[in-house]
Amino acid sequence: MTEFYTYIHCRPDGTPFYIGKGCDKWYRRSHAFHIGRSAHHKNIVAKYGKENILVYVFPCESEQQAFSDEIQQIKAECDKINGEF
């Protein structure tokens, strides 16, 4: 059975820099910090080291829930940035 989730990558100080969705424990693979990532993401990982990147994983019951949760998590972070708590 496929397991879906959303995840947040954060700098060591807890500041999020990436929110995504995935399936089947992709986040546990060592190359998950490199394959298909933007230059911005790669630069942050290179600066702090992947062992210092905080990864928060939120299990979802379905892929649809993962899509929905990802949108909500991104919106919540944007609201924080824009001061719209």
Secondary structure, DSSP 8 states (H G I E B T S, - for coil): ---EEEEEEE-TTS-EEEEEEEETTGGGSGGGGTTT--HHHHHHHHHH-GGG-EEEEEEESSHHHHHHHHHHHHHHHHHHHTT--
